[in-house]
Amino acid sequence: MKANNPIRIVMSASLLPLGILVLTSCGRRTPEQTKEQCVRNMERVWSTAASYALEHKMSGDALCAPRLMPDYFKEGRPPKCPLGDTDYAPFTLIAGPRCPHRPDVHTGVRMPDDAKWGLPK
């Protein structure tokens, strides 16, 4: 039987913390990346709600609840803010969705073109 090489044991022990650090930081996002993802998700939800409203002949001030239109999303459910598991609350097409976790920070959502159909010019 071959004895363990002390250099190999020391090297393995010294690389273990580095490996743990790399693995734990891989899934983390910066606050700016989180905001960008949330804004993209809200734009998707808003655009989907506009399509839903057009199909169902809803007005621009009608209330749209993203959780009630899962079939309109590729994943079978509406996207959520990356900060949590809370659905975007119901909203009107005129106002658009708001982030349930950081509405003061996750801003900048642009109204999709297909949501402008019911608005006065």
C-alpha positions in Angstrom: 0.0 0.0 0.0 1.3 3.4 -0.9 1.5 6.0 1.9 -0.2 9.4 1.4 2.1 12.1 0.1 2.2 15.0 2.7 2.6 17.6 -0.1 -0.5 16.3 -1.8 -2.5 16.5 1.4 -1.4 20.0 2.2 -2.1 21.2 -1.4 -5.6 19.6 -1.2 -6.3 21.2 2.1 -5.2 24.6 0.9 -7.3 24.4 -2.3 -10.5 23.4 -0.5 -11.4 26.9 0.8 -10.8 28.4 -2.7 -13.1 25.8 -4.2 -15.8 26.5 -1.7 -15.5 30.3 -2.3 -15.8 29.8 -6.1 -18.8 27.5 -5.7 -20.7 29.7 -3.3 -20.2 32.9 -5.3 -21.2 31.5 -8.7 -24.9 32.1 -8.4 -24.8 35.6 -6.9 -25.9 38.6 -8.8 -24.9 42.2 -8.2 -27.8 44.6 -7.2 -27.6 46.1 -10.7 -28.0 42.7 -12.4 -30.9 41.8 -10.1 -32.6 45.1 -11.0 -32.0 44.5 -14.8 -33.5 41.0 -14.5 -36.5 42.2 -12.6 -37.2 45.0 -15.1 -36.9 42.5 -18.0 -39.3 40.2 -16.2 -41.8 43.1 -15.6 -41.6 44.1 -19.3 -42.4 40.4 -20.3 -45.3 40.4 -17.9 -46.6 43.7 -19.2 -46.3 42.7 -22.8 -48.0 39.4 -22.1 -50.8 41.1 -20.2 -51.3 43.4 -23.3 -51.7 40.4 -25.5 -54.1 38.8 -23.1 -56.1 42.1 -22.9 -56.3 42.4 -26.7 -57.5 38.8 -27.0 -60.1 39.3 -24.3 -61.2 42.8 -25.5 -60.2 44.4 -22.2 -59.7 48.2 -21.9 -56.4 49.9 -20.9 -57.6 50.4 -17.3 -58.7 46.8 -16.8 -56.9 44.9 -14.0 -54.5 42.2 -15.3 -53.4 39.5 -12.9 -50.2 37.7 -14.2 -50.9 34.6 -12.1 -54.2 34.1 -13.9 -52.5 33.8 -17.3 -49.9 31.0 -17.0 -50.7 29.6 -20.4 -49.3 32.8 -22.0 -45.8 32.2 -20.6 -43.4 29.8 -22.1 -42.5 28.4 -18.7 -46.2 27.9 -17.8 -46.0 30.6 -15.1 -45.2 34.3 -15.0 -41.6 35.3 -14.1 -40.9 36.7 -10.7 -38.4 39.2 -9.3 -35.1 37.4 -8.6 -35.2 38.7 -5.0 -38.1 36.4 -4.0 -40.9 34.1 -4.8 -43.8 36.7 -4.7 -45.8 37.1 -7.9 -46.1 40.5 -9.5 -49.4 42.0 -8.2 -52.3 42.7 -10.5 -51.9 45.9 -12.4 -53.7 48.0 -15.1 -52.2 48.2 -18.6 -51.8 51.9 -18.2 -49.8 51.6 -15.0 -47.8 48.4 -15.6 -46.4 46.0 -13.0 -44.4 46.9 -10.0 -41.7 44.9 -8.2 -43.1 43.3 -5.0 -39.7 43.4 -3.3 -38.0 46.6 -4.3 -40.5 48.9 -6.1 -38.4 51.9 -5.1 -35.3 50.5 -6.8 -36.5 48.1 -9.6 -37.8 50.9 -11.8 -37.4 51.8 -15.5 -39.9 49.4 -17.0 -40.9 50.6 -20.5 -44.4 50.2 -21.7 -44.5 47.7 -24.5 -45.8 48.9 -27.9 -48.6 46.4 -27.8 -49.9 47.9 -24.5 -50.3 51.4 -26.0 -53.3 50.5 -28.2 -55.9 51.6 -25.7 -54.3 54.8 -24.6 -55.3 58.3 -25.8 -52.9 59.8 -28.3 
